[in-house]
Every structure is written in C-alpha cells, then in structure tokens.
Amino acid sequence: MRKLIIGIIIVVALSVVLLRGDQFFELIETMQTGAIIPLVLAIISQLGKYVAQAFAYRAAFHTVDEPRRARDTLPLVFGSFFMNTIAPSFNMAGAGLVVDDSRRRGIPIGKSTSAALLMQMSIESGFLVIMIIGFIVLRVTGHFNPVWLLMLLFVVALVGGMSAIMVVGRKNPQLVIRVLSPVERLSNKLSKRFRKGKEVKPWANTMVESFSEAAGTIGHNPKKAIMVFVFSVLASSCELVCFCLVGWAFGLNTVVALVGGYVVATLFAMISITPQGVGVVEVATVAILAAYGVSGAAATAVVLVYRGLVFWMPFAIGAILIHRTKSFSGKSKNSDSDEDK
C-alpha cells in the first residue's frame, strides 16, 4: 500500500508539471471535445480484454487437467492485477494469488503453479505478437525507428528467457540452477545492503522446479496450451483497440502515433519499478505522442483517459472482486488435505 501511495503521488506531481497554466485549460477543452461513441467502445473493448484473459486462465487450467469456468477465473484476472499493483514483484504477486486460490479449491500446487506460469508467459507472448505486427505496419508505412528494435528485443528476451528456463530446466535442471545461482547470490548481497541485512529467500531451485514441471505439463497438452496463447493475443488486441479508440475520440488518427503510443504504454507498464508503471507510463507515452506531432493537451488527454481505463478501472474492480477469491474469502474446499496436495 505504501508503494501504491508513492505511485499516486508521482502521478499527481507529474500532472502538475505537465498541466501547468494554459495547458490545463487546453486539456479541459480537449477532453470536452472527445467523441462519446469511441470512448464507450473503448470501455467495451477494454472489458473485452479481461473477459479474454478469463478464458485464457480457463484454458491454462484445462491444460493441467483442472476444469474451471471463465466466470470463476474472472475474479483472478482483476485480483491478480490488484495484487501486482499494491505489491509490485514483476507480476509474481498476482501469480501467487492464482496459486493460493487454486490450492484452496483443492487443486494441487504443482498444477496451479504450472497454470499460473503458463498464463504469465502467454500474456507477454500475446503482447509480443501484437508488437511484431505493429512494427511490421510501421516498417511498411516507412515510420519504423531503430529504437523500436531495442524494445522488441527486450520483450523477445523476456519471453525467450522464460521459455528457455522451461525447456532446459526440464531436460537439465542442474544446468539452469548453476546459471541462476550467481544471480541469486547477487540479489542476496544487494538485499543485505539495502534492506538492513535482510536476506532473500532461496528462489533458484524452486523456480527451476516450477518451470520444469510446467514444461512437462504443457508438453502433454500442447493443443490446450495453444488456446491460452490465442486468448492472450485476443486480450492484447482488445487493449490495442482500446488505445486506438481513445486516440480517435480526441482526433488522433495517425497509425504510427497510435501503434507507438500503445507499445510504449504497455512496455513501460511491464518494466517500470512503480506499480503498473504509474507515473512513468504517463510521461513516456505523452512524450512519444508529442514526438509524432500530437499537441501536448491532446496527448495528455489521450493518455489520462486510456490509463484510467487500463489502470484505475481494473484496479477498482479488482479491489472488489478479489474478495471472491478463496484466498481472501477465507474458505477452502479441502483445507484438511492441503498439505497432501
């Protein structure tokens, strides 16, 4: 919660800087000129993303032979977003919620961990697909910037790293552990230095075991795993459409600006140290839109409205629906046998 408050303070501070004087009144006028229909469609499109992710979670659990309904996984979509916001941990807090909720429903920890990891990897893979398609569009239209390639390589490395740990960890787990051990020792030294002597819990062995088991599970059900990927691509597509609709609502119809703005907003939300990129995403996206000739007021209006839909809306819904998860309802299907699971 402290980190969330810090993020909110950053947003307020940056807003004061961006919306000074006449720019504030220009922003108000710009927001009043926003077209209603595109904004309504943007809301529907963004809600469609979360529905698609609910079906992706459903497919992930089907991959590990644990049937679950989409309406039951929808609270996990919003709940994991809420957890990742109040406890930034490279989306591991949300994955932890999924695992704990599943355990309380009687699903073995190994299966629930595999489903959560598969879902996390598919989310990043889905964004990667949309990112590549967007870059192809930019290349064809002659607006591709070499800087975009660095962003693409980062996401490829992120997804490829997870995939490599799964595949190699399945065949030779000791090799992966030896590679990750120096990283674990370094993180432990940094933690001792900056967290008053507190050590980081050993994570290399546990992570390799989880990824290895996930790889084995996915290997036995490749067709079901593909459906997770398909729904994740659909979810990212809905979010891209949402950004475009918000842009169109404020007169922004330049393809390169829309694609570039969405990629920057999503990428900085993934890599930022602030909760869901609060503050950082807003500044970076306004900057990239301004670089393509969009006025400061129009760019700020687009970004603030878009972030309201992709950050504040799911955060508020998550704060409500998280109580429908077993982790926060306090109910377990088979609590007596949890240890056996």
C-alpha positions as CSV (number, residue, x, y, z in Angstrom):
1,M,0.0,0.0,0.0
2,R,2.9,2.3,0.7
3,K,4.3,1.8,-2.8
4,L,0.8,2.4,-4.3
5,I,0.6,5.7,-2.4
6,I,4.1,6.6,-3.7
7,G,2.9,5.9,-7.2
8,I,-0.2,8.1,-6.8
9,I,2.0,10.9,-5.5
10,I,4.2,10.5,-8.6
11,V,1.1,10.8,-10.9
12,V,-0.1,13.9,-9.1
13,A,3.4,15.5,-9.2
14,L,3.8,14.7,-12.9
15,S,0.3,16.0,-13.6
16,V,1.1,19.3,-12.0
17,V,4.3,19.6,-14.2
18,L,2.5,18.6,-17.4
19,L,-0.7,20.5,-16.9
20,R,0.7,23.9,-15.9
21,G,-1.2,27.1,-16.6
22,D,-2.7,27.4,-20.0
23,Q,-2.0,23.7,-20.8
24,F,-4.5,22.8,-18.0
25,F,-7.3,24.8,-19.6
26,E,-6.4,23.5,-23.1
27,L,-6.6,19.9,-21.7
28,I,-10.1,20.6,-20.3
29,E,-11.2,22.0,-23.6
30,T,-9.7,19.0,-25.4
31,M,-11.4,16.4,-23.1
32,Q,-14.8,18.1,-23.7
33,T,-14.3,17.6,-27.4
34,G,-13.8,13.9,-27.0
35,A,-16.3,11.8,-29.0
36,I,-18.6,9.9,-26.8
37,I,-19.1,6.8,-29.1
38,P,-15.4,5.9,-29.4
39,L,-15.0,6.3,-25.7
40,V,-17.9,4.0,-24.9
41,L,-16.5,1.5,-27.4
42,A,-13.1,1.8,-25.8
43,I,-14.6,0.9,-22.4
44,I,-16.3,-2.2,-24.0
45,S,-13.1,-3.2,-25.8
46,Q,-11.0,-3.0,-22.6
47,L,-13.6,-5.0,-20.7
48,G,-13.4,-7.5,-23.5
49,K,-9.7,-7.8,-22.8
50,Y,-10.4,-9.0,-19.2
51,V,-13.0,-11.5,-20.5
52,A,-10.5,-12.9,-22.9
53,Q,-8.0,-13.2,-20.1
54,A,-10.6,-15.1,-18.0
55,F,-10.9,-17.6,-20.8
56,A,-7.1,-17.7,-21.1
57,Y,-7.0,-18.7,-17.4
58,R,-9.7,-21.3,-18.0
59,A,-7.6,-22.7,-20.9
60,A,-4.5,-22.7,-18.7
61,F,-6.2,-24.8,-16.0
62,H,-7.6,-27.1,-18.7
63,T,-4.0,-27.6,-19.8
64,V,-3.2,-29.1,-16.4
65,D,-6.4,-31.1,-16.5
66,E,-8.2,-29.0,-13.9
67,P,-11.5,-27.8,-15.3
68,R,-12.5,-24.3,-14.3
69,R,-15.2,-21.9,-15.6
70,A,-14.4,-18.5,-17.0
71,R,-16.8,-16.8,-14.6
72,D,-14.7,-18.3,-11.7
73,T,-11.4,-17.2,-13.2
74,L,-12.6,-13.6,-13.9
75,P,-12.0,-12.6,-10.3
76,L,-8.4,-13.9,-10.7
77,V,-7.9,-11.6,-13.6
78,F,-8.8,-8.5,-11.6
79,G,-7.5,-9.8,-8.3
80,S,-4.1,-10.5,-9.8
81,F,-4.0,-7.0,-11.3
82,F,-4.8,-5.6,-7.9
83,M,-2.1,-7.6,-6.2
84,N,0.5,-6.7,-8.8
85,T,-0.3,-3.1,-8.2
86,I,-0.1,-3.0,-4.4
87,A,2.8,-5.4,-4.3
88,P,5.0,-4.8,-7.4
89,S,7.0,-8.0,-8.0
90,F,7.3,-8.5,-11.8
91,N,3.7,-9.9,-11.7
92,M,4.7,-12.7,-9.2
93,A,2.3,-11.3,-6.6
94,G,-0.6,-12.0,-8.9
95,A,0.7,-15.4,-9.8
96,G,0.9,-16.2,-6.1
97,L,-2.8,-15.2,-5.7
98,V,-3.7,-17.6,-8.5
99,V,-1.7,-20.5,-6.9
100,D,-3.1,-19.9,-3.4
101,D,-6.7,-19.6,-4.7
102,S,-6.3,-22.8,-6.6
103,R,-4.8,-24.6,-3.6
104,R,-7.7,-23.6,-1.5
105,R,-10.0,-25.1,-4.2
106,G,-8.3,-28.4,-3.9
107,I,-6.0,-28.1,-7.0
108,P,-2.5,-29.4,-6.4
109,I,0.1,-26.7,-6.0
110,G,2.2,-28.2,-8.9
111,K,-0.7,-27.9,-11.3
112,S,-1.8,-24.4,-10.2
113,T,1.8,-23.2,-10.4
114,S,2.1,-24.6,-13.9
115,A,-1.2,-22.9,-14.9
116,A,-0.1,-19.5,-13.5
117,L,3.3,-19.7,-15.2
118,L,1.7,-20.6,-18.5
119,M,-0.7,-17.7,-18.2
120,Q,2.1,-15.3,-17.4
121,M,4.2,-16.4,-20.3
122,S,1.2,-16.2,-22.6
123,I,0.3,-12.6,-21.6
124,E,3.8,-11.5,-22.5
125,S,3.8,-13.6,-25.7
126,G,0.4,-12.1,-26.7
127,F,1.9,-8.6,-26.4
128,L,4.9,-9.7,-28.4
129,V,2.7,-10.8,-31.3
130,I,0.8,-7.5,-31.3
131,M,4.1,-5.7,-31.0
132,I,5.6,-7.5,-34.0
133,I,2.5,-6.9,-36.1
134,G,2.6,-3.2,-35.2
135,F,6.3,-2.9,-36.1
136,I,5.6,-4.5,-39.5
137,V,2.9,-1.9,-40.1
138,L,5.4,0.8,-39.1
139,R,8.0,-0.7,-41.4
140,V,5.6,-0.9,-44.4
141,T,4.5,2.7,-43.8
142,G,8.1,3.9,-43.6
143,H,7.9,5.1,-39.9
144,F,9.9,2.3,-38.3
145,N,12.6,3.7,-35.9
146,P,15.6,1.6,-35.0
147,V,14.9,2.4,-31.3
148,W,11.8,0.2,-31.6
149,L,14.1,-2.8,-32.3
150,L,15.6,-2.5,-28.8
151,M,12.1,-2.6,-27.3
152,L,11.3,-5.6,-29.4
153,L,14.5,-7.4,-28.4
154,F,13.7,-6.8,-24.7
155,V,10.3,-8.4,-24.9
156,V,11.8,-11.3,-27.0
157,A,14.4,-11.8,-24.3
158,L,11.8,-11.7,-21.6
159,V,9.6,-14.4,-23.3
160,G,12.5,-16.3,-24.6
161,G,14.1,-16.4,-21.1
162,M,11.0,-17.9,-19.6
163,S,10.7,-20.5,-22.4
164,A,14.4,-21.4,-22.1
165,I,14.1,-22.0,-18.4
166,M,11.1,-24.2,-19.0
167,V,12.7,-26.3,-21.8
168,V,16.3,-26.5,-20.5
169,G,15.1,-26.9,-16.9
170,R,13.0,-29.9,-17.9
171,K,16.0,-31.6,-19.5
172,N,18.9,-30.4,-17.4
173,P,17.6,-28.6,-14.2
174,Q,21.1,-28.5,-12.6
175,L,22.5,-26.6,-15.5
176,V,19.8,-23.8,-15.1
177,I,20.4,-23.8,-11.3
178,R,24.1,-23.3,-11.9
179,V,23.4,-20.4,-14.2
180,L,20.9,-18.7,-11.9
181,S,22.9,-19.3,-8.7
182,P,25.2,-16.2,-9.2
183,V,22.1,-14.1,-9.8
184,E,20.6,-15.4,-6.6
185,R,23.8,-14.6,-4.7
186,L,23.9,-11.1,-6.1
187,S,20.3,-10.4,-5.2
188,N,21.0,-11.6,-1.7
189,K,24.0,-9.3,-1.4
190,L,22.0,-6.3,-2.6
191,S,19.2,-7.2,-0.3
192,K,21.5,-7.3,2.7
193,R,23.0,-4.0,1.8
194,F,19.8,-2.0,1.0
195,R,17.3,-3.8,3.3
196,K,19.3,-3.7,6.6
197,G,20.7,-7.1,6.5
198,K,17.6,-9.0,5.3
199,E,18.3,-11.9,3.1
200,V,16.3,-13.0,0.1
201,K,14.7,-16.4,0.4
202,P,16.4,-19.0,-1.9
203,W,14.5,-19.0,-5.2
204,A,16.6,-20.6,-7.9
205,N,15.8,-24.2,-7.1
206,T,12.1,-23.5,-6.5
207,M,11.8,-21.6,-9.7
208,V,13.5,-24.2,-11.9
209,E,11.4,-26.9,-10.4
210,S,8.2,-25.0,-11.0
211,F,9.2,-24.1,-14.6
212,S,10.3,-27.7,-15.3
213,E,7.0,-29.1,-14.1
214,A,5.1,-26.5,-16.1
215,A,7.1,-27.5,-19.2
216,G,6.2,-31.2,-18.7
217,T,2.5,-30.3,-18.2
218,I,2.4,-28.2,-21.3
219,G,4.2,-30.8,-23.3
220,H,1.5,-33.3,-22.6
221,N,-1.3,-30.9,-23.7
222,P,0.1,-28.7,-26.5
223,K,-3.3,-28.1,-28.1
224,K,-4.8,-26.8,-24.9
225,A,-1.7,-24.7,-24.2
226,I,-2.2,-23.1,-27.7
227,M,-5.6,-21.9,-26.7
228,V,-4.1,-20.0,-23.7
229,F,-1.9,-18.2,-26.2
230,V,-4.8,-17.5,-28.6
231,F,-6.9,-15.9,-25.9
232,S,-3.9,-13.8,-24.7
233,V,-3.3,-12.5,-28.2
234,L,-7.1,-11.6,-28.3
235,A,-6.7,-9.8,-25.0
236,S,-3.8,-7.7,-26.2
237,S,-5.7,-6.9,-29.4
238,C,-8.6,-5.6,-27.4
239,E,-6.3,-3.3,-25.4
240,L,-4.7,-2.0,-28.6
241,V,-8.2,-1.3,-30.0
242,C,-9.0,0.5,-26.7
243,F,-6.0,2.8,-27.2
244,C,-6.8,3.5,-30.8
245,L,-10.5,4.3,-29.9
246,V,-9.4,6.7,-27.2
247,G,-7.0,8.3,-29.6
248,W,-9.7,8.6,-32.2
249,A,-12.0,10.2,-29.6
250,F,-9.6,13.1,-29.4
251,G,-8.8,13.4,-33.1
252,L,-5.7,11.3,-33.1
253,N,-5.8,9.1,-36.2
254,T,-2.2,8.7,-37.2
255,V,-1.3,5.0,-37.3
256,V,2.3,5.4,-36.3
257,A,1.4,7.5,-33.3
258,L,-1.3,5.1,-32.2
259,V,0.9,2.0,-32.6
260,G,3.9,3.7,-31.0
261,G,1.8,5.1,-28.1
262,Y,0.3,1.7,-27.3
263,V,3.7,-0.1,-27.4
264,V,5.4,2.4,-25.2
265,A,2.5,2.5,-22.7
266,T,2.4,-1.3,-22.4
267,L,6.1,-1.9,-22.4
268,F,6.8,0.7,-19.7
269,A,4.0,-0.8,-17.6
270,M,5.8,-4.1,-17.8
271,I,9.3,-2.9,-16.9
272,S,8.7,0.1,-14.6
273,I,9.6,-0.1,-10.9
274,T,6.4,1.8,-9.9
275,P,3.1,-0.1,-9.5
276,Q,1.9,-1.0,-13.1
277,G,4.1,1.9,-14.3
278,V,2.2,4.6,-12.5
279,G,3.7,8.0,-13.4
280,V,6.3,6.6,-15.7
281,V,3.9,5.3,-18.4
282,E,2.0,8.6,-18.5
283,V,5.2,10.7,-19.1
284,A,6.7,8.2,-21.6
285,T,3.5,7.9,-23.6
286,V,2.9,11.7,-23.7
287,A,6.5,12.1,-24.9
288,I,6.2,9.6,-27.7
289,L,2.9,11.1,-28.9
290,A,4.4,14.6,-28.8
291,A,7.4,13.3,-30.9
292,Y,4.9,12.4,-33.6
293,G,3.4,15.9,-33.6
294,V,0.5,15.4,-31.3
295,S,-0.3,18.6,-29.3
296,G,0.6,18.4,-25.6
297,A,-3.0,18.8,-24.4
298,A,-4.4,16.2,-26.9
299,A,-1.6,13.7,-26.0
300,T,-2.2,14.2,-22.2
301,A,-5.9,13.8,-22.7
302,V,-5.5,10.6,-24.6
303,V,-3.0,9.2,-22.1
304,L,-5.0,10.1,-19.0
305,V,-8.3,8.6,-20.3
306,Y,-6.5,5.5,-21.6
307,R,-4.7,5.0,-18.3
308,G,-8.0,5.5,-16.5
309,L,-9.4,2.5,-18.4
310,V,-6.4,0.2,-18.2
311,F,-5.2,1.1,-14.7
312,W,-7.8,2.7,-12.4
313,M,-10.8,0.7,-13.8
314,P,-9.3,-2.8,-13.3
315,F,-7.7,-1.7,-10.0
316,A,-11.1,-0.6,-8.6
317,I,-12.9,-3.7,-9.9
318,G,-10.0,-5.9,-8.5
319,A,-10.4,-4.3,-5.1
320,I,-14.0,-5.6,-5.1
321,L,-13.7,-8.9,-6.9
322,I,-10.6,-10.0,-5.0
323,H,-12.9,-10.9,-2.1
324,R,-14.5,-13.6,-4.4
325,T,-11.2,-15.5,-4.5
326,K,-10.7,-18.3,-1.9
327,S,-7.5,-16.5,-0.7
328,F,-9.5,-13.6,0.6
329,S,-12.8,-15.2,1.4
330,G,-11.2,-17.5,3.9
331,K,-12.9,-20.6,2.6
332,S,-11.1,-23.7,1.4
333,K,-12.6,-26.6,-0.5
334,N,-10.4,-29.1,1.2
335,S,-8.3,-27.4,3.7
336,D,-7.6,-30.6,5.7
337,S,-5.7,-32.1,2.8
338,D,-3.9,-29.0,1.6
339,E,-0.6,-30.4,2.9
340,D,-1.0,-33.5,0.9
341,K,-1.7,-31.6,-2.2
